[in-house]
Amino acid sequence: MELDGKCPTGPIETRWDRHKFELKLISPANKRKYTIIVVGTGLAGASASATLAELGYNVKCYCYQDSPRRAHSIAAQGGINAAKNYQNDGDSVYRLFYDTIKGGDFRSRESNVYRLAQLSVDIIDHCVAQGIPFAREYGGLLANRSFGGALVSRTFYARGQTGQQLLLGAYQAMQRQIAAGRLTMFPRHEMLELVVVNGCARGIVTRNLINGKIESHAADAVILATGGYGNVYYLSTMCKGANATAIWRAYRKGAFFANPCFTQIHPTCIPVSGEYQSKLTLMSESLRNDGRIWVPLKKGDTRPPNEIPEEERDYYLERMYPAYGNLVPRDIASRAAKRVCDEGRGVGPGGYGVYLDFRDAIQRLGVSVIRERYGNLFEMYERLTGEDPYKVPMRIYPAIHYTMGGLWVDYNLMSTIPGLFVIGEANFSDHGANRLGASALMQGLADGYFIVPYTVGHYLASTKLEKVSTDQAEFRDAEREVADRIRKLLSIRGRRTVDSLHRELGKLMWEYCGMARNAQGLQYALKKIPELREEFWSNVNVLGSGEEFNQALERAGRVADFMELAELICYDALHRNESCGGHFREEYQTPEGEALRNDAEYAYVAAWEFTGVGNPPRLHKEPLVFEYVKPTERSYK
Amino acid sequence: MRIILHVWRQKDANSPGRMVRYEVNNVNPHMSFLEMLDVLNEELTLKGEEPIAFDHDCREGICGMCGFMINGRAHGPLEGTTVCQLHMRHFKDGDELWLEPYRARAFPVIRDLVVDRSALDRLIAAGGYISVNAGSAPDANSIPVPKPVAEKAMDAAACIGCGACVAQCPNASASLFLGAKISHLGLLPQGQPERYERVLKMVTQAALEGFGHCTNIGECEAVCPKRIKLEVIARLNRDYLIATLKHIGVKETVEAGVG
């Protein structure tokens, strides 16, 4: 089947405006008659639930954390892009669009990306009005910095805490709606099933994490804003609770999953220090504005970095990509780091690390400027590693950071299940095969503040929905499935902990479906994953009961879904016989080791349909058409 | 390294709790404190004992979800650090540590080291925002903010809402948390229209939630992982005083919890 993204046609500059006019409206008096469920309270979920409530809908919002303010958007450090051209350096909506299409290695939709670039401007206006304390110049106007994959300064930031400040803005907007009675918040509630009635998404089943109660919630539309699935790799920069359960349950109910193998490896994370490691910590990409990345020229050079003279250092990014230097996009910087470490030139214990050195920047600008720009990041690095980055270079290594893939959505951000909308990182829409830095915050807020509030209204106005009640069979059946699954997890009482099985899955995925992939390795992983899944379901040990606060049980449910998702990621990676963005197949590379795309055969979105656990998923293709930015080899030289 | 832990175990809000002693051997100094608890929990699970419940999520010191008392100090001994960022290299072989949940009337215990901090959300709902609907904002640069003002607002806005200030305060006052939001929004030009109404509503809500008064002890500042300064409480008090003098109408008058 060929999928239709329902993108508008005609001049790209006016597509969204024309589309908005065509979207049906609901009168202010009727909005309160509709109930909308939003799952997740990161930038996308918080901004969507606040905005829908402002418009007058009844909104019910769910998160597994103790407060909506905790969602992992809060950890985004570097900034948010917007095509304001405040720096007078040649930026424009069209340039942000162009950079994002090219940065995504020509695997995203032009219409979506153009709209994203347009809305970036409104996001900054709204966030400033909310009181987000963005960095300022001495004249009182907004400051900018540059990020990977761009030659202009269009990134707005609040120290190294941009995600935190933007999320608190959206969270405060939510709290205002809670006080107004239009939004009901359900913290410590985890969505464990989607309920579909007559083909439309009509509700969810949740588990109350405090007392274990399984509850049904009905609505007229369901919005998933549950983030990415990077924790399938166990070690990632995601928060510990991040999981794929909501989108995976929706996939099993008929929503297609698009481009699952497009995972982003972030080049600047603190290297792994031991077997007990529970997560990886990112050092903001903004550090690459002033830090220089290097390794020793010689293999196995164990001298301390400050004793290695200039001529024996290899600033490999500056050497290989002189135009962008240390600011090449993430996929390129990550692969280059892997290459020099595989050559035996990596630094630190285990040899999997490269230096990020601020010596020259400190000489040029002085310590105080560097402290003002990156003080909190330097402090965090020192706290974690016990080393002072003002004196010795940081050691960094790539880690799983973001997932470009996600549930397939059309231009209205609706999945293949009518009434099920998917926003933010949980969908696949705007970043193609590689996301540019400072674009995740932009997409989450564009989806939540400015897109889904219009398109959900259109869906409700143009669909005839019958009344549903949580007493009807579809809800009862879903509740029973959830309860059975929990009972099964608790009854195994095997010999392995949830974490040990999760760690094993993560190692397998990192090894065979990580920074570099090949057909043989993927086939091996596809053989191993079902075995590990079998091991999980026969030998996991979850203590306690389902009727209480039980964190091991929460984790077990999430890992059970990762055990299925991992297989889908490998199927997708194996079928895509090309390299693009974060998906690097070793068989397909240029003589210089760069990603070799195959536009003739793979310029499409791969959307997968569930056919049962253990069965190969069914592939559907949405062809990608490029009318404005013609696919070329992505060069940052 | 070998560490001896005494951990508060409590099945749920209605059951009595008690301290239980554990020994953790082979602690690696590069582990984070929570990774040490992960290792202990793995051991307990394999022995058939229920693992220790503790809240955590980002493990990067920014989400504010983690936090408990280590030897009577919220987030443990290292200044300006959440417990997820505290590493075992700051402890010695043989150290004996007492772990307890945050204790405050407004933070009921859920299980072991996990407490309910939703009262902090309700303080924000009472007025900790600027009322602006999506779509109605002017151009971002039409509201200039002097750099020093923006920096001060950012210092206050850095609060992660972990509740350590409340837990450490002998009065269980939320004044540092309140002061941080009042300062962040009250310093910025965008926050002026609702400035005085905001402080009255938030302070009133704090009293309703059972947070105590501030008596200028300063324990909150000492344990704040984001180093929020006591100065924000001075701003809170000043704005509250002005607001009461202006007689801005807040319907219920409750004895307010400012110092």
Boltz contact constraints between the chains, C-beta under 6 A:
constraints:
  - contact:
      token1: [A, 51]
      token2: [B, 134]
      max_distance: 6.0
  - contact:
      token1: [A, 54]
      token2: [B, 133]
      max_distance: 6.0
  - contact:
      token1: [A, 67]
      token2: [B, 121]
      max_distance: 6.0
  - contact:
      token1: [A, 69]
      token2: [B, 161]
      max_distance: 6.0
  - contact:
      token1: [A, 70]
      token2: [B, 57]
      max_distance: 6.0
  - contact:
      token1: [A, 70]
      token2: [B, 63]
      max_distance: 6.0
  - contact:
      token1: [A, 70]
      token2: [B, 65]
      max_distance: 6.0
  - contact:
      token1: [A, 74]
      token2: [B, 62]
      max_distance: 6.0
  - contact:
      token1: [A, 74]
      token2: [B, 63]
      max_distance: 6.0
  - contact:
      token1: [A, 75]
      token2: [B, 58]
      max_distance: 6.0
  - contact:
      token1: [A, 75]
      token2: [B, 60]
      max_distance: 6.0
  - contact:
      token1: [A, 75]
      token2: [B, 62]
      max_distance: 6.0
  - contact:
      token1: [A, 124]
      token2: [B, 140]
      max_distance: 6.0
  - contact:
      token1: [A, 125]
      token2: [B, 137]
      max_distance: 6.0
  - contact:
      token1: [A, 125]
      token2: [B, 139]
      max_distance: 6.0
  - contact:
      token1: [A, 125]
      token2: [B, 140]
      max_distance: 6.0
  - contact:
      token1: [A, 126]
      token2: [B, 134]
      max_distance: 6.0
  - contact:
      token1: [A, 126]
      token2: [B, 137]
      max_distance: 6.0
  - contact:
      token1: [A, 128]
      token2: [B, 140]
      max_distance: 6.0
  - contact:
      token1: [A, 129]
      token2: [B, 132]
      max_distance: 6.0
  - contact:
      token1: [A, 129]
      token2: [B, 137]
      max_distance: 6.0
  - contact:
      token1: [A, 129]
      token2: [B, 190]
      max_distance: 6.0
  - contact:
      token1: [A, 130]
      token2: [B, 130]
      max_distance: 6.0
  - contact:
      token1: [A, 130]
      token2: [B, 132]
      max_distance: 6.0
  - contact:
      token1: [A, 131]
      token2: [B, 130]
      max_distance: 6.0
  - contact:
      token1: [A, 131]
      token2: [B, 185]
      max_distance: 6.0
  - contact:
      token1: [A, 131]
      token2: [B, 188]
      max_distance: 6.0
  - contact:
      token1: [A, 131]
      token2: [B, 190]
      max_distance: 6.0
  - contact:
      token1: [A, 131]
      token2: [B, 191]
      max_distance: 6.0
  - contact:
      token1: [A, 133]
      token2: [B, 150]
      max_distance: 6.0
  - contact:
      token1: [A, 133]
      token2: [B, 153]
      max_distance: 6.0
  - contact:
      token1: [A, 133]
      token2: [B, 154]
      max_distance: 6.0
  - contact:
      token1: [A, 133]
      token2: [B, 157]
      max_distance: 6.0
  - contact:
      token1: [A, 136]
      token2: [B, 145]
      max_distance: 6.0
  - contact:
      token1: [A, 136]
      token2: [B, 147]
      max_distance: 6.0
  - contact:
      token1: [A, 136]
      token2: [B, 150]
      max_distance: 6.0
  - contact:
      token1: [A, 138]
      token2: [B, 147]
      max_distance: 6.0
  - contact:
      token1: [A, 140]
      token2: [B, 144]
      max_distance: 6.0
  - contact:
      token1: [A, 140]
      token2: [B, 145]
      max_distance: 6.0
  - contact:
      token1: [A, 140]
      token2: [B, 146]
      max_distance: 6.0
  - contact:
      token1: [A, 141]
      token2: [B, 141]
      max_distance: 6.0
  - contact:
      token1: [A, 141]
      token2: [B, 144]
      max_distance: 6.0
  - contact:
      token1: [A, 142]
      token2: [B, 140]
      max_distance: 6.0
  - contact:
      token1: [A, 142]
      token2: [B, 141]
      max_distance: 6.0
  - contact:
      token1: [A, 164]
      token2: [B, 62]
      max_distance: 6.0
  - contact:
      token1: [A, 172]
      token2: [B, 128]
      max_distance: 6.0
  - contact:
      token1: [A, 172]
      token2: [B, 129]
      max_distance: 6.0
  - contact:
      token1: [A, 175]
      token2: [B, 124]
      max_distance: 6.0
  - contact:
      token1: [A, 175]
      token2: [B, 125]
      max_distance: 6.0
  - contact:
      token1: [A, 176]
      token2: [B, 129]
      max_distance: 6.0
  - contact:
      token1: [A, 178]
      token2: [B, 125]
      max_distance: 6.0
  - contact:
      token1: [A, 179]
      token2: [B, 125]
      max_distance: 6.0
  - contact:
      token1: [A, 210]
      token2: [B, 110]
      max_distance: 6.0
  - contact:
      token1: [A, 239]
      token2: [B, 57]
      max_distance: 6.0
  - contact:
      token1: [A, 239]
      token2: [B, 58]
      max_distance: 6.0
  - contact:
      token1: [A, 240]
      token2: [B, 57]
      max_distance: 6.0
  - contact:
      token1: [A, 241]
      token2: [B, 57]
      max_distance: 6.0
  - contact:
      token1: [A, 273]
      token2: [B, 30]
      max_distance: 6.0
  - contact:
      token1: [A, 274]
      token2: [B, 28]
      max_distance: 6.0
  - contact:
      token1: [A, 276]
      token2: [B, 31]
      max_distance: 6.0
  - contact:
      token1: [A, 276]
      token2: [B, 35]
      max_distance: 6.0
  - contact:
      token1: [A, 276]
      token2: [B, 39]
      max_distance: 6.0
  - contact:
      token1: [A, 278]
      token2: [B, 35]
      max_distance: 6.0
  - contact:
      token1: [A, 278]
      token2: [B, 38]
      max_distance: 6.0
  - contact:
      token1: [A, 279]
      token2: [B, 59]
      max_distance: 6.0
  - contact:
      token1: [A, 281]
      token2: [B, 60]
      max_distance: 6.0
  - contact:
      token1: [A, 383]
      token2: [B, 85]
      max_distance: 6.0
  - contact:
      token1: [A, 386]
      token2: [B, 89]
      max_distance: 6.0
  - contact:
      token1: [A, 449]
      token2: [B, 134]
      max_distance: 6.0
  - contact:
      token1: [A, 497]
      token2: [B, 42]
      max_distance: 6.0
  - contact:
      token1: [A, 497]
      token2: [B, 45]
      max_distance: 6.0
  - contact:
      token1: [A, 541]
      token2: [B, 45]
      max_distance: 6.0
  - contact:
      token1: [A, 543]
      token2: [B, 50]
      max_distance: 6.0
  - contact:
      token1: [A, 544]
      token2: [B, 50]
      max_distance: 6.0
  - contact:
      token1: [A, 549]
      token2: [B, 110]
      max_distance: 6.0
  - contact:
      token1: [A, 549]
      token2: [B, 111]
      max_distance: 6.0
  - contact:
      token1: [A, 551]
      token2: [B, 53]
      max_distance: 6.0
  - contact:
      token1: [A, 552]
      token2: [B, 51]
      max_distance: 6.0
